[in-house]
Structure formats: structure tokens, C-alpha cells
Amino acid sequence: MTRRNDNGAVEKLSQFLTPQHLRQLKFAGVVTVMTLLCGIFLWYLFAPKPAPQQAGAGGYNVTIPEATVKPAETDKRKVYEQEQYEQQLCLHYNTTVSLKIA
């Protein structure tokens, strides 16, 4: 940067500022930039986020659960017979498939 003297001569600004003043200006600039960066980081970190609007946000359950789960069988004998039947089917199917391949 340059500055004009009263006589019209151009003098450098660094001639008017001592090295100590230049260091103080650099320090003030660095502190200002670091403070701004820290403030921006803290703003993004702790800024309140808008809550997404969800169905039933007013306290009402608007979704209906699907009844896809089979109810538990109360009679153990029926469960045992059903498992035996399924095992016989698997065994029969496996033997018929292996016979067709051979």
C-alpha cells in the first residue's frame, strides 16, 4: 500500500507503521478470523433444528399395526403333530426330488 505525502512524494505505508504495529495488526486479524470460525462452528453445532412433521405428532396414533404375527398355539399336541407333518412333507419332497435327478 502506498500513501502520498504533502510534497507529492509517494511513501510506503510500512514506513509509517513500526514492526510492532504490524505484528499487532496481524495478531488482531488472526484473532478475528479464528473467532469468526469458532463462532460459525458453534452455531452449526448447537443451532436448533426444526422438528420434522410426523404423522400422529399431535398425540394420536394414526397408523394401524398389521396383524401378520400368528397367534401362539395353546395346544402342545397340535403343535407337535403339525411339526411332524411338516417334517414328513420335507422328507417326502427331498426323496422325490433326489429320485428324479438320479
mmCIF file of the C-alpha atoms, coordinates in Angstrom:
data_MODEL
# 
_entry.id   MODEL 
# 
loop_
_atom_site.group_PDB 
_atom_site.id 
_atom_site.type_symbol 
_atom_site.label_atom_id 
_atom_site.label_alt_id 
_atom_site.label_comp_id 
_atom_site.label_asym_id 
_atom_site.label_entity_id 
_atom_site.label_seq_id 
_atom_site.pdbx_PDB_ins_code 
_atom_site.Cartn_x 
_atom_site.Cartn_y 
_atom_site.Cartn_z 
_atom_site.occupancy 
_atom_site.B_iso_or_equiv 
_atom_site.pdbx_formal_charge 
_atom_site.auth_seq_id 
_atom_site.auth_comp_id 
_atom_site.auth_asym_id 
_atom_site.auth_atom_id 
_atom_site.pdbx_PDB_model_num 
ATOM 1   C CA . MET A 1 1   ? 0.000   0.000   0.000   1.00 0.00 ? 1   MET A CA 1 
ATOM 2   C CA . THR A 1 2   ? 1.181   3.480   -0.697  1.00 0.00 ? 2   THR A CA 1 
ATOM 3   C CA . ARG A 1 3   ? 0.407   6.857   0.756   1.00 0.00 ? 3   ARG A CA 1 
ATOM 4   C CA . ARG A 1 4   ? 1.026   10.333  -0.680  1.00 0.00 ? 4   ARG A CA 1 
ATOM 5   C CA . ASN A 1 5   ? 2.978   12.832  1.287   1.00 0.00 ? 5   ASN A CA 1 
ATOM 6   C CA . ASP A 1 6   ? 2.173   16.565  1.322   1.00 0.00 ? 6   ASP A CA 1 
ATOM 7   C CA . ASN A 1 7   ? 5.053   17.167  -1.025  1.00 0.00 ? 7   ASN A CA 1 
ATOM 8   C CA . GLY A 1 8   ? 3.558   14.720  -3.532  1.00 0.00 ? 8   GLY A CA 1 
ATOM 9   C CA . ALA A 1 9   ? 6.134   12.055  -2.867  1.00 0.00 ? 9   ALA A CA 1 
ATOM 10  C CA . VAL A 1 10  ? 4.836   8.504   -2.604  1.00 0.00 ? 10  VAL A CA 1 
ATOM 11  C CA . GLU A 1 11  ? 5.843   6.761   0.565   1.00 0.00 ? 11  GLU A CA 1 
ATOM 12  C CA . LYS A 1 12  ? 5.120   3.206   1.592   1.00 0.00 ? 12  LYS A CA 1 
ATOM 13  C CA . LEU A 1 13  ? 2.683   2.622   4.406   1.00 0.00 ? 13  LEU A CA 1 
ATOM 14  C CA . SER A 1 14  ? 5.138   0.297   6.082   1.00 0.00 ? 14  SER A CA 1 
ATOM 15  C CA . GLN A 1 15  ? 7.367   3.273   6.734   1.00 0.00 ? 15  GLN A CA 1 
ATOM 16  C CA . PHE A 1 16  ? 4.643   4.779   8.910   1.00 0.00 ? 16  PHE A CA 1 
ATOM 17  C CA . LEU A 1 17  ? 3.989   1.568   10.808  1.00 0.00 ? 17  LEU A CA 1 
ATOM 18  C CA . THR A 1 18  ? 6.605   0.099   13.043  1.00 0.00 ? 18  THR A CA 1 
ATOM 19  C CA . PRO A 1 19  ? 7.195   -3.670  13.075  1.00 0.00 ? 19  PRO A CA 1 
ATOM 20  C CA . GLN A 1 20  ? 5.427   -3.808  16.422  1.00 0.00 ? 20  GLN A CA 1 
ATOM 21  C CA . HIS A 1 21  ? 2.320   -2.182  14.923  1.00 0.00 ? 21  HIS A CA 1 
ATOM 22  C CA . LEU A 1 22  ? 2.391   -4.645  12.001  1.00 0.00 ? 22  LEU A CA 1 
ATOM 23  C CA . ARG A 1 23  ? 2.571   -7.573  14.425  1.00 0.00 ? 23  ARG A CA 1 
ATOM 24  C CA . GLN A 1 24  ? -0.344  -6.167  16.405  1.00 0.00 ? 24  GLN A CA 1 
ATOM 25  C CA . LEU A 1 25  ? -2.408  -5.783  13.216  1.00 0.00 ? 25  LEU A CA 1 
ATOM 26  C CA . LYS A 1 26  ? -1.572  -9.346  12.154  1.00 0.00 ? 26  LYS A CA 1 
ATOM 27  C CA . PHE A 1 27  ? -2.489  -10.645 15.595  1.00 0.00 ? 27  PHE A CA 1 
ATOM 28  C CA . ALA A 1 28  ? -5.792  -8.750  15.601  1.00 0.00 ? 28  ALA A CA 1 
ATOM 29  C CA . GLY A 1 29  ? -6.609  -10.115 12.127  1.00 0.00 ? 29  GLY A CA 1 
ATOM 30  C CA . VAL A 1 30  ? -5.777  -13.701 13.089  1.00 0.00 ? 30  VAL A CA 1 
ATOM 31  C CA . VAL A 1 31  ? -7.779  -13.474 16.316  1.00 0.00 ? 31  VAL A CA 1 
ATOM 32  C CA . THR A 1 32  ? -10.740 -12.008 14.420  1.00 0.00 ? 32  THR A CA 1 
ATOM 33  C CA . VAL A 1 33  ? -10.696 -14.776 11.785  1.00 0.00 ? 33  VAL A CA 1 
ATOM 34  C CA . MET A 1 34  ? -10.315 -17.554 14.385  1.00 0.00 ? 34  MET A CA 1 
ATOM 35  C CA . THR A 1 35  ? -13.134 -16.091 16.495  1.00 0.00 ? 35  THR A CA 1 
ATOM 36  C CA . LEU A 1 36  ? -15.429 -15.986 13.474  1.00 0.00 ? 36  LEU A CA 1 
ATOM 37  C CA . LEU A 1 37  ? -14.572 -19.579 12.534  1.00 0.00 ? 37  LEU A CA 1 
ATOM 38  C CA . CYS A 1 38  ? -15.178 -20.766 16.098  1.00 0.00 ? 38  CYS A CA 1 
ATOM 39  C CA . GLY A 1 39  ? -18.487 -18.891 16.263  1.00 0.00 ? 39  GLY A CA 1 
ATOM 40  C CA . ILE A 1 40  ? -19.664 -20.375 12.950  1.00 0.00 ? 40  ILE A CA 1 
ATOM 41  C CA . PHE A 1 41  ? -18.670 -23.866 14.077  1.00 0.00 ? 41  PHE A CA 1 
ATOM 42  C CA . LEU A 1 42  ? -20.520 -23.485 17.384  1.00 0.00 ? 42  LEU A CA 1 
ATOM 43  C CA . TRP A 1 43  ? -23.582 -22.104 15.594  1.00 0.00 ? 43  TRP A CA 1 
ATOM 44  C CA . TYR A 1 44  ? -23.772 -25.121 13.281  1.00 0.00 ? 44  TYR A CA 1 
ATOM 45  C CA . LEU A 1 45  ? -23.107 -27.483 16.169  1.00 0.00 ? 45  LEU A CA 1 
ATOM 46  C CA . PHE A 1 46  ? -25.730 -26.131 18.566  1.00 0.00 ? 46  PHE A CA 1 
ATOM 47  C CA . ALA A 1 47  ? -28.228 -24.447 16.252  1.00 0.00 ? 47  ALA A CA 1 
ATOM 48  C CA . PRO A 1 48  ? -31.785 -25.637 16.883  1.00 0.00 ? 48  PRO A CA 1 
ATOM 49  C CA . LYS A 1 49  ? -33.032 -27.914 14.143  1.00 0.00 ? 49  LYS A CA 1 
ATOM 50  C CA . PRO A 1 50  ? -36.660 -27.818 13.078  1.00 0.00 ? 50  PRO A CA 1 
ATOM 51  C CA . ALA A 1 51  ? -38.549 -30.900 14.171  1.00 0.00 ? 51  ALA A CA 1 
ATOM 52  C CA . PRO A 1 52  ? -39.794 -32.987 11.251  1.00 0.00 ? 52  PRO A CA 1 
ATOM 53  C CA . GLN A 1 53  ? -43.559 -33.195 10.976  1.00 0.00 ? 53  GLN A CA 1 
ATOM 54  C CA . GLN A 1 54  ? -44.615 -36.762 11.565  1.00 0.00 ? 54  GLN A CA 1 
ATOM 55  C CA . ALA A 1 55  ? -47.984 -38.406 11.324  1.00 0.00 ? 55  ALA A CA 1 
ATOM 56  C CA . GLY A 1 56  ? -49.540 -38.525 14.744  1.00 0.00 ? 56  GLY A CA 1 
ATOM 57  C CA . ALA A 1 57  ? -47.371 -35.736 16.127  1.00 0.00 ? 57  ALA A CA 1 
ATOM 58  C CA . GLY A 1 58  ? -50.440 -34.320 17.851  1.00 0.00 ? 58  GLY A CA 1 
ATOM 59  C CA . GLY A 1 59  ? -50.566 -37.325 20.179  1.00 0.00 ? 59  GLY A CA 1 
ATOM 60  C CA . TYR A 1 60  ? -52.850 -39.539 18.114  1.00 0.00 ? 60  TYR A CA 1 
ATOM 61  C CA . ASN A 1 61  ? -51.785 -42.905 16.752  1.00 0.00 ? 61  ASN A CA 1 
ATOM 62  C CA . VAL A 1 62  ? -52.814 -42.681 13.115  1.00 0.00 ? 62  VAL A CA 1 
ATOM 63  C CA . THR A 1 63  ? -51.076 -45.868 11.987  1.00 0.00 ? 63  THR A CA 1 
ATOM 64  C CA . ILE A 1 64  ? -52.791 -49.203 12.288  1.00 0.00 ? 64  ILE A CA 1 
ATOM 65  C CA . PRO A 1 65  ? -50.491 -52.118 13.082  1.00 0.00 ? 65  PRO A CA 1 
ATOM 66  C CA . GLU A 1 66  ? -50.660 -55.056 10.690  1.00 0.00 ? 66  GLU A CA 1 
ATOM 67  C CA . ALA A 1 67  ? -51.716 -58.419 12.075  1.00 0.00 ? 67  ALA A CA 1 
ATOM 68  C CA . THR A 1 68  ? -49.004 -60.522 10.420  1.00 0.00 ? 68  THR A CA 1 
ATOM 69  C CA . VAL A 1 69  ? -47.874 -62.401 13.511  1.00 0.00 ? 69  VAL A CA 1 
ATOM 70  C CA . LYS A 1 70  ? -49.526 -65.766 14.016  1.00 0.00 ? 70  LYS A CA 1 
ATOM 71  C CA . PRO A 1 71  ? -51.034 -66.196 17.462  1.00 0.00 ? 71  PRO A CA 1 
ATOM 72  C CA . ALA A 1 72  ? -49.307 -68.713 19.707  1.00 0.00 ? 72  ALA A CA 1 
ATOM 73  C CA . GLU A 1 73  ? -50.856 -72.188 19.707  1.00 0.00 ? 73  GLU A CA 1 
ATOM 74  C CA . THR A 1 74  ? -52.214 -73.169 23.103  1.00 0.00 ? 74  THR A CA 1 
ATOM 75  C CA . ASP A 1 75  ? -52.394 -76.927 22.499  1.00 0.00 ? 75  ASP A CA 1 
ATOM 76  C CA . LYS A 1 76  ? -48.942 -78.536 22.548  1.00 0.00 ? 76  LYS A CA 1 
ATOM 77  C CA . ARG A 1 77  ? -50.173 -81.727 20.939  1.00 0.00 ? 77  ARG A CA 1 
ATOM 78  C CA . LYS A 1 78  ? -51.379 -79.852 17.845  1.00 0.00 ? 78  LYS A CA 1 
ATOM 79  C CA . VAL A 1 79  ? -48.045 -78.076 17.544  1.00 0.00 ? 79  VAL A CA 1 
ATOM 80  C CA . TYR A 1 80  ? -46.142 -81.356 17.808  1.00 0.00 ? 80  TYR A CA 1 
ATOM 81  C CA . GLU A 1 81  ? -48.372 -83.045 15.208  1.00 0.00 ? 81  GLU A CA 1 
ATOM 82  C CA . GLN A 1 82  ? -48.010 -80.064 12.837  1.00 0.00 ? 82  GLN A CA 1 
ATOM 83  C CA . GLU A 1 83  ? -44.194 -80.179 13.107  1.00 0.00 ? 83  GLU A CA 1 
ATOM 84  C CA . GLN A 1 84  ? -44.194 -83.930 12.468  1.00 0.00 ? 84  GLN A CA 1 
ATOM 85  C CA . TYR A 1 85  ? -46.383 -83.429 9.396   1.00 0.00 ? 85  TYR A CA 1 
ATOM 86  C CA . GLU A 1 86  ? -44.101 -80.682 8.034   1.00 0.00 ? 86  GLU A CA 1 
ATOM 87  C CA . GLN A 1 87  ? -41.019 -82.857 8.575   1.00 0.00 ? 87  GLN A CA 1 
ATOM 88  C CA . GLN A 1 88  ? -42.667 -85.753 6.724   1.00 0.00 ? 88  GLN A CA 1 
ATOM 89  C CA . LEU A 1 89  ? -43.521 -83.448 3.832   1.00 0.00 ? 89  LEU A CA 1 
ATOM 90  C CA . CYS A 1 90  ? -39.922 -82.181 3.645   1.00 0.00 ? 90  CYS A CA 1 
ATOM 91  C CA . LEU A 1 91  ? -38.565 -85.710 3.791   1.00 0.00 ? 91  LEU A CA 1 
ATOM 92  C CA . HIS A 1 92  ? -41.000 -86.884 1.106   1.00 0.00 ? 92  HIS A CA 1 
ATOM 93  C CA . TYR A 1 93  ? -40.208 -83.901 -1.123  1.00 0.00 ? 93  TYR A CA 1 
ATOM 94  C CA . ASN A 1 94  ? -36.442 -84.375 -0.743  1.00 0.00 ? 94  ASN A CA 1 
ATOM 95  C CA . THR A 1 95  ? -36.632 -88.097 -1.637  1.00 0.00 ? 95  THR A CA 1 
ATOM 96  C CA . THR A 1 96  ? -38.836 -87.498 -4.679  1.00 0.00 ? 96  THR A CA 1 
ATOM 97  C CA . VAL A 1 97  ? -36.536 -84.750 -5.961  1.00 0.00 ? 97  VAL A CA 1 
ATOM 98  C CA . SER A 1 98  ? -33.432 -86.881 -5.459  1.00 0.00 ? 98  SER A CA 1 
ATOM 99  C CA . LEU A 1 99  ? -35.086 -89.793 -7.305  1.00 0.00 ? 99  LEU A CA 1 
ATOM 100 C CA . LYS A 1 100 ? -35.982 -87.563 -10.248 1.00 0.00 ? 100 LYS A CA 1 
ATOM 101 C CA . ILE A 1 101 ? -32.427 -86.246 -10.513 1.00 0.00 ? 101 ILE A CA 1 
ATOM 102 C CA . ALA A 1 102 ? -30.820 -89.709 -10.426 1.00 0.00 ? 102 ALA A CA 1 
# 
